[in-house]
Amino acid sequence: MKKIFWFVTGIAAGLAVAKQLAENPKAAAAVEDATSRAKEFGAAITEGFREREAELAKPVAKKTAAKKPAAKPAVKKPATARKAAPKKSPASKPSNK
């Protein structure tokens, strides 16, 4: 029920704003100004993202082309490692008679 209420409220608010924009040229100018500023902001962010992406991509290309990683030698297990002997339970001790 809450979802339907908020859906209808959103539609009513949208219609009220659309009516104000149609009747009031100052409101329409304010919306146009806000829209153009938002587009400029988005374009600046996109441009900065692409510049930074290009900066990061250049060194990676140079490093991979100039230097190939050497194969690491296999690690050997130490020869002194042994398995621990299983402990005997006290019940399995031989009796001395």
LUMVEXSE-790537 format. One record per residue (C-alpha): chain; residue in one letter; x, z, y. Coordinates in nm, 4 decimals. Layout:
<atoms>
  chaine  residu        px        pz        py
       A       A         X         Z         Y
...
</atoms>
This chain:
<atoms>
  chaine  residu        px        pz        py
       A       M    0.0000    0.0000    0.0000
       A       K    0.2881    0.0816    0.2377
       A       K    0.4411   -0.2618    0.1806
       A       I    0.1205   -0.4381    0.2787
       A       F    0.0898   -0.2211    0.5903
       A       W    0.4444   -0.3054    0.7065
       A       F    0.3954   -0.6732    0.6236
       A       V    0.0805   -0.6935    0.8366
       A       T    0.2462   -0.4911    1.1147
       A       G    0.5392   -0.7355    1.1192
       A       I    0.3094   -1.0345    1.1427
       A       A    0.1163   -0.8726    1.4305
       A       A    0.4400   -0.7913    1.6164
       A       G    0.5621   -1.1480    1.5679
       A       L    0.2396   -1.2899    1.7068
       A       A    0.2560   -1.0563    2.0090
       A       V    0.6139   -1.1614    2.0841
       A       A    0.5277   -1.5298    2.0452
       A       K    0.2363   -1.4908    2.2876
       A       Q    0.4606   -1.3153    2.5440
       A       L    0.7228   -1.5901    2.5163
       A       A    0.4593   -1.8585    2.5707
       A       E    0.3122   -1.6854    2.8788
       A       N    0.6235   -1.5401    3.0442
       A       P    0.9121   -1.7729    3.1408
       A       K    1.1413   -1.4728    3.2100
       A       A    1.0967   -1.3485    2.8538
       A       A    1.1699   -1.6956    2.7187
       A       A    1.4865   -1.7127    2.9313
       A       A    1.5971   -1.3717    2.8032
       A       V    1.5480   -1.4813    2.4424
       A       E    1.7375   -1.8058    2.5053
       A       D    2.0235   -1.6100    2.6643
       A       A    2.0398   -1.3680    2.3719
       A       T    2.0311   -1.6572    2.1250
       A       S    2.3163   -1.8413    2.2978
       A       R    2.5278   -1.5235    2.3110
       A       A    2.4663   -1.4576    1.9428
       A       K    2.5683   -1.8141    1.8557
       A       E    2.8875   -1.7814    2.0652
       A       F    2.9698   -1.4528    1.8930
       A       G    2.9139   -1.6053    1.5494
       A       A    3.1307   -1.9056    1.6372
       A       A    3.4124   -1.6773    1.7578
       A       I    3.3999   -1.4766    1.4361
       A       T    3.4008   -1.7935    1.2255
       A       E    3.6971   -1.9338    1.4190
       A       G    3.8925   -1.6098    1.3831
       A       F    3.8153   -1.5945    1.0120
       A       R    3.9386   -1.9499    0.9574
       A       E    4.2578   -1.8880    1.1582
       A       R    4.3365   -1.5750    0.9598
       A       E    4.2581   -1.7498    0.6325
       A       A    4.5013   -2.0280    0.7261
       A       E    4.7705   -1.7703    0.8158
       A       L    4.7347   -1.6006    0.4805
       A       A    4.7276   -1.9257    0.2826
       A       K    5.0546   -2.0626    0.4274
       A       P    5.2962   -1.7952    0.2977
       A       V    5.1382   -1.7983   -0.0475
       A       A    5.1906   -2.1724   -0.0808
       A       K    5.5559   -2.1428    0.0243
       A       K    5.6297   -1.8531   -0.2116
       A       T    5.4747   -2.0108   -0.5185
       A       A    5.6440   -2.3453   -0.4639
       A       A    5.9892   -2.2008   -0.3938
       A       K    6.0078   -1.9236   -0.6515
       A       K    5.8749   -1.9035   -1.0028
       A       P    5.8616   -1.5592   -1.1611
       A       A    6.1185   -1.4948   -1.4329
       A       A    5.9999   -1.3940   -1.7774
       A       K    6.0417   -1.0232   -1.8418
       A       P    6.2248   -0.9159   -2.1570
       A       A    6.0175   -0.7540   -2.4281
       A       V    6.0252   -0.3745   -2.4306
       A       K    6.1457   -0.2249   -2.7583
       A       K    6.0194    0.1021   -2.8949
       A       P    6.2821    0.3728   -2.9341
       A       A    6.4172    0.4058   -3.2892
       A       T    6.3923    0.7864   -3.2850
       A       A    6.0139    0.7965   -3.2633
       A       R    5.8599    0.9305   -3.5860
       A       K    5.5191    1.0220   -3.6994
       A       A    5.4545    1.3937   -3.7177
       A       A    5.4164    1.5302   -4.0710
       A       P    5.0660    1.6511   -4.1451
       A       K    5.0297    2.0285   -4.1437
       A       K    4.9374    2.1983   -4.4667
       A       S    4.6470    2.4343   -4.4649
       A       P    4.7040    2.7959   -4.5794
       A       A    4.4670    2.7456   -4.8744
       A       S    4.6854    2.4746   -5.0241
       A       K    5.0040    2.6897   -5.0410
       A       P    5.1354    2.7332   -5.3934
       A       S    5.1199    3.0858   -5.5204
       A       N    5.4406    3.2580   -5.6388
       A       K    5.3552    3.4396   -5.9614
</atoms>
